[in-house]
Amino acid sequence: MKNALGSVDTVLVLGGRSEIGLAVAERLVRDGARKVVLAARAPLGEPPALRGAEVHLIDFDATRPDGHGEVIEEAVKLAGDLDVIVAAFGVLGDQAAYDRDPASAAASIAVNLGGHVSTGLYAARRLREQGHGTLVVLSSVAGVRVRRGNMVYGAAKAGLDGFARALGDSLHGTGAQVMVVRPGFVHGRMTAGMPAAPFATTPAAVADAVATALRDGTHIVWVPGILRYAFTLLRHLPRPLWRRIPR
């Protein structure tokens, strides 16, 4: 439950090793959150220090949807009502590798889309029962219009983005909501060694945007904000021109 000042009090991060997920948790702790549950694949190791917040680690495997409901239940037992659930897990992969091994492409889709569908439905059920809370889904501008150079990742994000927006519609009037976050290129472990795309950002900047959107009640967040206008044009770019965009 939110504290007496209306700030987020409890946070669950699905994908507790994600740089963006951890950055969001750290920002919300700075803003007053007192309990954080980090859900990640074992071995979990030592919990990160989050300025005195009570931090719990629980096992979570995005490829095991049969256990996703139990993850949500365990988080509730540890922290109580969940004010914010951050769905931050996923794999980037390499399109050339997927071309060589289509089975690995299907496996990545199972994580980047299938895992989010399962956790999203379980999370929505819990938030609906509480009557409050926000599910923060890390989508990507890669899903706004899918490029041939990262079509597997982009297709998964396109499906996730559509699912998350519809899930938010299903929660309308319940007191719970879904926030869809669309970052551009984010500097971090996942993108290390890759050439940065225009308007590249950082995990901290994404976290700041999420914290602001939680205060404002915003449902779709672009990071940085200029990408909203860039993709207003890019999504309507004629296909012959779109194909010429660098892989």
C-alpha positions in Angstrom: 0.0 0.0 0.0 1.2 3.5 -0.7 2.5 5.4 2.3 0.8 8.3 4.0 2.3 10.8 1.6 1.0 8.9 -1.4 4.4 7.6 -2.5 5.2 4.1 -3.7 6.0 1.9 -0.7 6.5 -1.6 -2.2 8.2 -2.6 -5.4 8.6 -6.0 -7.2 11.1 -6.2 -10.0 10.6 -9.2 -12.3 14.1 -9.6 -13.8 15.9 -8.5 -10.7 19.3 -8.3 -12.4 18.1 -6.0 -15.1 20.0 -2.7 -15.1 16.9 -0.8 -15.9 14.8 -2.7 -13.4 17.4 -2.0 -10.6 17.6 1.6 -11.6 13.8 2.0 -11.3 13.9 0.3 -7.9 16.8 2.6 -6.7 14.9 5.7 -7.9 11.7 4.6 -6.2 13.6 3.9 -2.9 15.1 7.4 -3.1 11.5 8.7 -3.4 10.4 6.7 -0.3 9.8 3.1 -1.2 10.6 0.9 1.8 10.3 -2.7 0.5 11.8 -4.1 -2.7 11.5 -7.7 -4.0 13.9 -8.7 -6.7 12.9 -11.7 -8.7 15.7 -13.3 -10.7 17.1 -16.7 -11.8 19.2 -18.5 -9.2 21.9 -18.2 -8.0 20.7 -14.9 -6.6 23.8 -13.8 -4.6 23.7 -10.9 -2.2 21.0 -8.3 -2.5 22.1 -4.9 -3.6 22.1 -2.1 -1.1 19.1 0.2 -1.7 19.6 3.0 0.9 18.2 1.0 3.8 15.2 -0.4 2.1 14.1 -3.9 3.0 15.3 -6.0 0.1 14.2 -9.6 -0.6 15.4 -12.0 -3.3 13.2 -14.7 -4.8 13.8 -17.2 -7.6 12.1 -16.4 -10.9 12.5 -18.0 -14.3 10.8 -16.3 -17.3 10.7 -19.6 -19.2 8.7 -21.3 -16.5 5.2 -19.9 -16.7 3.8 -22.6 -14.4 5.7 -20.9 -11.5 4.9 -17.3 -12.3 1.8 -17.2 -10.1 3.8 -18.4 -7.2 6.4 -15.7 -7.7 3.7 -13.0 -7.3 2.3 -14.7 -4.3 5.7 -15.0 -2.6 6.4 -11.3 -3.3 3.1 -10.4 -1.6 3.9 -12.6 1.4 7.3 -10.7 1.8 6.2 -7.2 1.0 2.4 -7.0 1.3 0.4 -5.2 -1.4 2.5 -4.4 -4.4 2.4 -0.7 -5.4 4.6 -1.2 -8.5 5.5 -4.3 -10.4 8.3 -3.8 -12.9 8.5 -6.3 -15.7 12.1 -5.8 -16.8 13.3 -9.2 -18.0 14.3 -10.1 -21.6 17.0 -11.0 -24.0 18.3 -9.0 -26.9 20.0 -11.7 -29.0 21.5 -11.3 -32.4 19.5 -11.5 -35.6 22.3 -13.2 -37.6 22.4 -16.0 -34.9 18.6 -16.3 -35.1 18.9 -16.7 -38.9 21.3 -19.6 -38.4 19.3 -21.2 -35.6 15.5 -20.4 -35.8 14.9 -22.6 -32.7 16.9 -20.1 -30.7 14.7 -17.3 -32.1 11.6 -19.1 -30.9 13.2 -19.5 -27.4 13.9 -15.8 -27.2 10.3 -15.0 -28.2 9.2 -17.3 -25.4 11.0 -15.1 -22.9 10.4 -11.6 -24.5 6.8 -12.2 -25.2 5.5 -15.4 -23.6 7.1 -14.8 -20.2 5.6 -11.3 -20.1 2.1 -12.5 -21.1 2.1 -15.0 -18.2 3.6 -12.7 -15.6 1.4 -9.8 -16.8 -1.8 -11.8 -16.4 -0.8 -12.9 -12.9 0.3 -9.4 -11.9 -2.9 -7.9 -13.2 -5.0 -10.4 -11.2 -3.2 -9.4 -8.1 -3.4 -5.6 -8.7 -7.1 -6.0 -9.5 -7.7 -7.8 -6.2 -5.8 -5.1 -4.4 -7.7 -2.3 -6.1 -4.5 -0.3 -6.8 -1.0 -0.6 -8.2 0.9 -0.2 -11.5 2.4 -2.8 -13.7 5.4 -1.2 -15.5 6.2 -3.0 -18.7 9.5 -2.3 -20.4 8.7 -2.4 -24.1 10.9 -0.7 -26.7 10.8 1.6 -29.7 12.0 -1.5 -31.6 8.4 -2.8 -31.4 6.8 0.4 -32.7 7.9 -0.6 -36.2 10.0 -3.7 -36.6 13.3 -3.5 -38.5 14.7 -6.4 -40.5 18.0 -6.0 -38.6 16.4 -7.1 -35.3 13.1 -8.6 -36.5 12.9 -11.3 -33.8 13.5 -8.9 -30.9 11.3 -6.2 -32.5 8.5 -8.6 -33.2 8.4 -9.8 -29.6 8.4 -6.2 -28.4 5.6 -5.3 -30.8 3.5 -8.2 -29.4 4.4 -7.2 -25.9 3.5 -3.6 -26.5 0.1 -4.5 -27.8 -0.6 -7.0 -25.1 0.4 -4.5 -22.3 -1.8 -1.7 -23.7 -4.8 -4.1 -23.9 -4.1 -5.4 -20.4 -4.2 -1.8 -19.2 -7.6 -1.5 -20.9 -8.8 -4.5 -19.1 -7.9 -2.9 -15.7 -9.8 0.3 -16.4 -12.0 1.2 -13.5 -10.3 -1.2 -11.1 -7.9 1.2 -9.5 -5.0 -0.7 -11.1 -3.2 0.3 -14.3 -0.4 -0.6 -16.8 2.4 1.7 -17.8 4.1 0.9 -21.1 7.7 2.2 -21.3 9.3 2.6 -24.8 13.0 3.3 -24.4 15.3 3.8 -27.4 18.9 2.5 -27.4 19.9 2.1 -23.7 23.6 2.0 -22.8 24.3 -1.0 -20.6 25.5 -4.6 -20.4 23.0 -5.8 -23.0 24.1 -3.3 -25.6 27.9 -3.2 -24.8 30.0 -3.1 -27.9 27.0 -2.1 -30.2 27.0 1.2 -32.0 24.6 3.6 -30.2 21.5 4.6 -32.1 20.4 8.3 -32.2 18.9 9.6 -29.0 20.5 6.9 -26.9 19.7 6.9 -23.2 20.7 5.3 -19.9 19.0 3.1 -17.2 19.0 6.1 -14.8 17.2 8.3 -17.4 14.6 5.5 -17.9 14.1 5.2 -14.2 13.6 9.0 -13.8 11.0 8.9 -16.6 9.2 6.0 -14.9 9.2 7.8 -11.5 7.8 11.0 -13.1 5.1 9.0 -15.0 4.0 7.2 -11.8 3.4 10.6 -10.2 1.6 12.0 -13.2 -0.4 8.9 -14.0 1.0 8.6 -17.6 0.3 5.3 -19.3 2.8 5.4 -22.2 6.3 6.7 -21.7 8.9 7.4 -24.4 12.6 7.7 -23.3 13.8 10.1 -24.4 10.6 12.0 -25.1 11.7 13.1 -28.5 11.3 9.5 -29.8 7.5 10.0 -29.6 7.7 12.5 -32.4 10.4 10.7 -34.4 8.3 7.6 -34.6 5.2 9.5 -35.5 7.1 10.0 -38.8 9.0 6.7 -38.9 6.0 4.5 -38.5 4.5 6.0 -41.6 7.7 5.9 -43.7 7.2 4.1 -47.0 8.5 0.6 -47.0 11.2 1.1 -49.7 12.7 3.8 -47.5 12.2 1.9 -44.3 14.2 -1.0 -45.8 17.1 1.3 -46.3 17.4 2.1 -42.5 20.7 0.5 -41.3 20.5 -3.0 -40.0 
